């Protein structure tokens, strides 16, 4: 990913199986599935794919996927997971190590039907150039899936935790210190929608991710299967429903290229 994320990469890897991460990945997968049918295989690029959670799910569903990340360690995790997959899944996956800032030189314009960019924009002070590249890579009618920190609810977590100084600052600023120890940036839905429209990307749908579980401890473990299923169902419904989705920690935007 970016140099900003690199500072917290070790902490990210250590927390991959924790409650907050499982909720994030499962909710994003469900929301994607509602807009990405399996009837026709799609050409998918996962920008900043990390350990490849979403990439592998899409490959299992029959899509042709390419993952790009700068982290050798995370790509190693992906390669290890891929080795356990059936041959039919493995042959649908391509992995490239590289910087997301080099997208224009790495891939041809209009070469993908779907571009994922999850948890990456937050590490760019100016996301404009990356948004330009994402739009160029999409074929006409293609879909971009962006997962960003919700700038419209940046005060929620510190407020609920009683950290009033941080909450007060969150009303004024869009930068914040995240849980892996990196200073990052949030996006407001209205501004992101306008930025996408400037690039001929029309928002088709948007969701909230982690409405109820964002204040869970960073190392919180999973509950039993029954409790987890109920929790995920509640998170899924809240993430698609106003006013709940507007106060989620993350915003998942799906936009279509005209």
Wavefront OBJ file of the C-alpha trace (Angstrom):
o trace
v 0.000 0.000 0.000
v 1.299 3.486 0.756
v 4.210 4.468 2.963
v 1.666 5.709 5.542
v 0.152 2.263 5.927
v 3.575 0.612 6.012
v 4.201 2.075 9.469
v 1.245 0.112 10.851
v 1.493 -3.009 8.706
v 2.754 -5.299 11.459
v -0.106 -4.261 13.739
v -2.613 -4.786 10.894
v -1.396 -8.335 10.278
v -1.578 -9.141 13.984
v -5.260 -8.162 14.121
v -6.593 -9.862 10.992
v -8.654 -12.459 12.842
v -10.136 -10.103 15.417
v -13.793 -9.090 15.665
v -13.481 -5.666 14.066
v -11.603 -7.038 11.058
v -13.968 -9.970 10.554
v -16.960 -7.608 10.648
v -15.332 -5.318 8.110
v -14.426 -8.071 5.647
v -17.727 -9.934 5.932
v -19.862 -6.808 5.518
v -17.884 -5.602 2.507
v -18.165 -9.052 0.903
v -21.947 -9.135 1.385
v -22.361 -5.623 0.018
v -20.206 -6.414 -3.010
v -22.150 -9.590 -3.710
v -25.373 -7.612 -3.989
v -23.946 -5.681 -6.968
v -21.573 -8.177 -8.572
v -23.432 -11.180 -10.007
v -21.585 -14.401 -10.720
v -23.367 -15.241 -13.988
v -20.610 -13.615 -16.082
v -16.983 -13.666 -14.853
v -15.648 -10.152 -14.349
v -12.094 -8.827 -14.649
v -11.342 -7.526 -11.159
v -8.412 -5.464 -9.870
v -7.909 -5.185 -6.111
v -5.767 -2.090 -5.489
v -3.928 -2.456 -2.189
v -5.173 -6.032 -1.870
v -3.114 -6.805 1.241
v -3.667 -10.379 2.406
v -6.308 -10.816 -0.321
v -9.475 -11.487 1.679
v -11.853 -9.981 -0.886
v -9.749 -11.092 -3.850
v -9.958 -14.751 -2.831
v -13.688 -14.587 -2.223
v -14.244 -13.222 -5.725
v -11.958 -15.823 -7.277
v -13.951 -18.561 -5.542
v -17.084 -17.077 -7.101
v -15.575 -17.471 -10.578
v -14.158 -14.015 -11.293
v -10.707 -13.332 -12.781
v -8.839 -11.288 -10.203
v -5.585 -9.346 -10.031
v -4.170 -8.173 -6.712
v -1.714 -5.296 -6.380
v 0.138 -4.413 -3.197
v 3.572 -3.090 -2.246
v 3.927 -5.260 0.876
v 5.969 -8.413 0.406
v 4.749 -9.730 3.765
v 1.047 -9.312 2.995
v 1.467 -10.739 -0.497
v 3.271 -13.655 1.111
v 0.222 -14.197 3.324
v -1.928 -14.138 0.185
v 0.327 -16.624 -1.609
v 0.172 -18.943 1.396
v -3.636 -18.781 1.468
v -3.827 -19.244 -2.294
v -1.773 -22.439 -2.098
v -4.606 -24.050 -0.117
v -7.221 -23.216 -2.757
v -8.380 -25.608 -5.513
v -6.606 -25.348 -8.853
v -9.652 -23.719 -10.449
v -9.409 -20.841 -7.987
v -5.624 -20.503 -8.202
v -5.670 -20.167 -11.978
v -8.043 -17.195 -11.742
v -5.670 -15.177 -9.508
v -2.756 -12.968 -10.554
v -0.606 -11.150 -7.991
v 1.653 -8.171 -8.614
v 3.901 -6.359 -6.184
v 3.947 -2.631 -6.863
v 3.006 0.828 -5.643
v -0.597 1.921 -6.143
v 0.771 5.286 -7.276
v 2.120 3.526 -10.387
v -1.239 2.231 -11.625
v -1.067 4.191 -14.876
v 2.143 2.433 -15.899
v 1.180 -1.007 -14.593
v -2.173 -1.544 -16.318
v -3.831 -0.493 -19.564
v -6.787 1.930 -19.528
v -10.239 0.310 -19.426
v -8.749 -3.117 -18.705
v -10.977 -4.036 -15.730
v -14.710 -4.432 -15.159
v -14.401 -3.977 -11.389
v -11.790 -2.088 -9.354
v -11.619 -2.500 -5.582
v -9.864 0.116 -3.465
v -10.517 -0.708 0.177
v -8.796 1.086 3.036
v -6.316 2.842 0.748
v -7.608 6.365 0.060
v -7.277 7.188 3.745
v -3.478 7.091 3.440
v -3.380 9.764 0.712
v -3.438 13.428 1.691
v -4.662 14.143 -1.846
v -6.679 11.201 -3.206
v -7.329 12.923 -6.549
v -4.537 11.297 -8.601
v -5.458 7.825 -7.340
v -9.125 8.419 -8.172
v -8.039 9.505 -11.660
v -6.164 6.234 -12.127
v -9.023 4.107 -10.819
v -11.442 5.760 -13.245
v -9.070 5.234 -16.184
v -8.732 1.533 -15.464
v -12.480 0.895 -15.551
v -14.154 -0.255 -18.752
v -17.394 1.546 -19.692
v -20.128 0.312 -17.390
v -17.517 -0.919 -14.917
v -17.831 -0.580 -11.151
v -15.519 0.895 -8.537
v -15.752 -0.269 -4.923
v -14.233 2.173 -2.419
v -13.990 1.663 1.336
v -13.094 4.865 3.209
v -13.109 6.221 6.743
v -16.400 8.025 7.297
v -15.588 11.696 7.736
v -19.203 12.516 8.607
v -18.967 10.446 11.804
v -15.344 10.863 12.788
v -16.265 11.945 16.325
v -18.400 8.868 17.046
v -15.751 6.439 18.298
v -13.857 8.864 20.568
v -17.157 10.284 21.797
v -18.561 6.879 22.725
v -15.285 6.062 24.461
v -15.370 9.329 26.420
v -12.304 10.806 24.721
v -13.714 14.312 24.501
v -10.580 16.123 23.320
v -10.266 13.815 20.294
v -14.012 14.041 19.629
v -13.884 17.832 19.616
v -11.039 17.790 17.117
v -12.917 15.335 14.896
v -15.689 17.878 14.354
v -13.137 20.252 12.791
v -10.613 17.998 11.043
v -10.645 15.039 8.681
v -7.348 13.585 9.879
v -7.215 11.097 12.729
v -4.904 8.591 14.382
v -6.096 5.092 13.556
v -5.837 1.907 15.566
v -2.691 0.653 13.874
v -0.826 3.787 14.954
v -0.905 5.762 11.695
v -2.260 9.239 11.024
v -4.822 8.901 8.249
v -7.580 10.888 6.509
v -11.357 10.497 6.319
v -13.751 11.210 3.436
v -17.159 12.858 3.632
v -19.734 11.083 1.465
v -20.935 14.242 -0.289
v -17.407 15.312 -1.239
v -16.433 11.809 -2.379
v -19.596 11.541 -4.484
v -18.739 14.852 -6.174
v -15.136 13.776 -6.776
v -16.329 10.560 -8.401
v -18.843 12.446 -10.550
v -16.011 14.651 -11.825
v -14.461 11.433 -13.136
v -17.690 10.138 -14.723
v -18.326 7.715 -11.895
v -21.896 7.750 -10.598
v -22.578 6.366 -7.123
v -24.877 3.367 -7.476
v -25.117 2.533 -3.774
v -23.375 3.178 -0.483
v -23.272 1.427 2.865
v -21.958 1.815 6.374
v -19.511 -0.704 7.823
v -19.077 -1.249 11.589
v -22.018 0.619 13.054
v -22.156 -1.290 16.333
v -18.707 -2.839 16.735
v -16.255 -0.033 16.035
v -15.663 0.651 19.722
v -14.780 -2.983 20.427
v -11.217 -3.415 21.702
v -8.683 -3.775 18.917
v -7.881 -7.309 20.065
v -11.496 -8.387 20.697
v -11.967 -12.031 19.771
v -14.938 -13.566 17.978
v -18.013 -14.673 19.922
v -19.536 -18.117 19.372
v -20.977 -18.891 15.953
v -24.583 -18.108 16.867
v -23.737 -14.757 18.426
v -21.456 -13.847 15.517
v -24.176 -14.646 12.971
v -26.652 -12.429 14.824
v -24.091 -9.649 15.143
v -23.281 -9.731 11.413
v -26.941 -9.710 10.453
v -27.525 -6.640 12.623
v -24.449 -4.920 11.192
v -25.592 -5.720 7.655
v -29.064 -4.283 8.213
v -27.722 -1.186 9.962
v -25.167 -0.636 7.198
v -27.943 -0.406 4.623
v -30.391 1.661 6.688
v -30.622 5.328 7.618
v -29.814 6.801 10.057
v -27.505 4.002 11.210
v -25.250 3.812 8.159
v -24.431 7.516 8.449
v -22.644 6.995 11.766
v -20.685 3.874 10.750
v -16.914 3.948 11.090
v -16.410 3.185 7.404
v -18.299 4.070 4.236
v -18.474 1.606 1.344
v -19.236 3.325 -1.961
v -20.073 1.512 -5.204
v -19.853 3.697 -8.305
v -20.433 2.923 -11.965
v -18.536 4.387 -14.884
v -20.802 6.063 -17.425
l 1 2 3 4 5 6 7 8 9 10 11 12 13 14 15 16 17 18 19 20 21 22 23 24 25 26 27 28 29 30 31 32 33 34 35 36 37 38 39 40 41 42 43 44 45 46 47 48 49 50 51 52 53 54 55 56 57 58 59 60 61 62 63 64 65 66 67 68 69 70 71 72 73 74 75 76 77 78 79 80 81 82 83 84 85 86 87 88 89 90 91 92 93 94 95 96 97 98 99 100 101 102 103 104 105 106 107 108 109 110 111 112 113 114 115 116 117 118 119 120 121 122 123 124 125 126 127 128 129 130 131 132 133 134 135 136 137 138 139 140 141 142 143 144 145 146 147 148 149 150 151 152 153 154 155 156 157 158 159 160 161 162 163 164 165 166 167 168 169 170 171 172 173 174 175 176 177 178 179 180 181 182 183 184 185 186 187 188 189 190 191 192 193 194 195 196 197 198 199 200 201 202 203 204 205 206 207 208 209 210 211 212 213 214 215 216 217 218 219 220 221 222 223 224 225 226 227 228 229 230 231 232 233 234 235 236 237 238 239 240 241 242 243 244 245 246 247 248 249 250 251 252 253 254 255 256 257 258
